[in-house]
Amino acid sequence: MGHLLVLVSSLVSLVSSEEGEDVLNLVFMADIGHSRDHADQLTRPWPMGKCAYEGAFSLYEGLEDFVQNRGAKPTAALIVGDVAYGGGDPEVCNATRNAFQKYLHGQVPVDRVFPVMGNHDIHYLGCSRGEMLTPWLPCYYGTAHTSVMSNYQMTFWQWRQNWLSAFPGLSKATLPAPKEEQEEWISPMRYNLNLDNRSSVYIIAGLISGVYRTTWNNDTPTVAMDAMGPNGDELECRFLRDSLAEGRRLKKSIFVYVTHDFQHACKDWSLISAIDVWITGHKHLYWQSEASGSTQAQELRHFPLRILIGNGGFDEGQMDVVSFGHLREIPYDAGGQQRVKVQFKIYDTCISDDFMCPMIGKGGPYCWDKCRSIPGGVDRGGGSRKATPGRHDSGFTLDAPRGSPSEWASELFGQTWLVRLVKEDRWLALGVCPYDGDFDNCLIPSSQADAIGLQLFGRGSTLPAKGEPIHAALALQDDFRGFVTHDAVNVTQRGAGFWAKEAVRHEFFSLCWAPSSATDPDPCDLSIPPHDAGRWTMKGMAVRSGDLKDYLAFDEAGSLEVEFHAPKMIYV
């Protein structure tokens, strides 16, 4: 098993909990196509017709089944980019607004449907590689085009008004107070959502649209620049900073970041690591960073939990299901501590009924030309559609305190440390791998000057009590933001980083850390001798000698005595 370190609590909570009523209840999806009622809108040139296949229709009809037959009661909807591939055209925006009202039977008010901007919302062809033919021109708003290139059609302000008219909740969205003079955030480009004053959840809608051409109409305000455009990374950082500050001012403690694309835009890790869950689309498939059905305690989190839900209806043959998500915030009492479970559940609305997935045809690869008919659902002419639990992944739950985390969690988690190996009198560092000098991404014992900053993080639903052993993992505090993992011969090394382009879920193994004050004899299966204050025993690693130098090896029977030291410099 070659795999990332992760922190999982070994203790089972014996505290009974009693769930309350939902505080927050919303549906979310991305890359949605047309409803059956508007199947003829903007389906040319190729491949734009892929947003009007049976899979696209199923999303709306599966949502209708969700509220009509399953009794779901969402009070808001979040479309994470590529809203019916309409480029801000008023007819498409209005048709999408009306479709949500029709298929959700008015359950979600018209001013509680919120679009996030994707590349096909700037121009319906997506400001994509066709714009290379005219590199001296910006990508234009709307639908006007010549071949695969956008043409001027409307001003930025007209385009923006089309969105605000169709989705009036955008005019009421929270706009965080900017710290920079003359910088005022504007929706729908960037905005925040405080959907319920009782809620602990704060939604931050950023602008990473996934466009190829990042310069748009010449009248576009600087504050509306895409995060991947010139100086856009700093702009997105400032927006995140202002949004987090506004959320905290409103006493929010759970932050959900939504952008159409996932990119290394803002470079300030202190801002990125404050995000609890990051939801994106753009790639037309579903993926989640956490194990299906798992629960993650907020106190143990280091990396933002991720959901990619780009399988909303535009069919490129990348997956056999169309899906939407359902977010519920449920408060409960955990032995006197007020906490919430924020559930992210996934439902499929189309399971491909094509002979194979993907099918190769004249229009390119596809999977959602036909959907399996499931009895008992909604049938509007294409077969019965139901919202069924995710076939591949069913989502996950974030468990968090209503307010600040415990002081004990803050003392150890969320802090950057340098780790000293006591017996060896050396420090954990990255260096040349023991059997191949061409690679320098292995964990080695070295001098203090070479020590690398580390943070502990974990998986699991319960935070251990202070002084109890924990199963801990290591996150390297460098630009790569990698997990520590090991290879087939147990050499520990830097694994896939948070910013890796390919969405791959890794299997994790655990290291067990036990403080010198621990009295419980066995959650880590350790016999702990007395140590000096501040020292911990790390089980699962050992120092080994290689051909080139010493290295850290994964060893289930091994253990090291270590100390945590605060670095003299600050890692961001």
Salt bridges, closest charged atoms under 4 A:
ASP22 OD1 - ARG328 NH2 2.81
ASP31 OD2 - HIS260 NE2 3.64
ASP31 OD2 - HIS284 NE2 3.27
ASP37 OD1 - LYS102 NZ 2.78
GLU54 OE2 - ARG36 NH2 2.45
GLU54 OE2 - ARG385 NH2 3.30
GLU61 OE2 - ARG36 NE 2.88
GLU64 OE2 - HIS105 NE2 2.79
GLU64 OE1 - ARG380 NE 2.79
ASP65 OD1 - LYS386 NZ 3.88
ASP82 OD2 - HIS260 NE2 3.11
ASP111 OD2 - LYS172 NZ 2.68
GLU180 OE2 - ARG241 NH1 3.66
GLU183 OE2 - ARG238 NH2 2.83
ASP196 OD2 - ARG198 NH2 2.89
ASP233 OD2 - LYS267 NZ 3.81
GLU236 OE1 - ARG190 NE 2.76
ASP242 OD1 - ARG241 NE 3.02
GLU246 OE2 - ARG249 NH2 2.74
ASP276 OD1 - ARG301 NE 3.11
GLU290 OE1 - ARG459 NE 2.94
GLU299 OE2 - ARG339 NH1 2.92
GLU316 OE1 - HIS284 ND1 2.95
ASP320 OD2 - ARG391 NH1 2.72
ASP320 OD1 - HIS392 NE2 2.63
ASP393 OD1 - ARG505 NH2 3.03
ASP399 OD1 - ARG339 NE 2.67
ASP399 OD2 - LYS341 NZ 3.22
GLU411 OE1 - LYS466 NZ 3.18
ASP425 OD1 - ARG420 NH2 3.14
ASP478 OD2 - ARG494 NH1 2.80
ASP525 OD2 - LYS539 NZ 3.61
ASP532 OD2 - ARG535 NH1 3.36
ASP550 OD2 - ARG426 NH2 3.00
ASP555 OD2 - ARG544 NH2 2.30
GLU561 OE2 - HIS531 ND1 3.29
GLU561 OE2 - ARG535 NH1 3.53
GLU563 OE1 - ARG420 NH1 3.06
GLU563 OE2 - ARG535 NE 2.88
GLU563 OE1 - HIS565 NE2 2.89
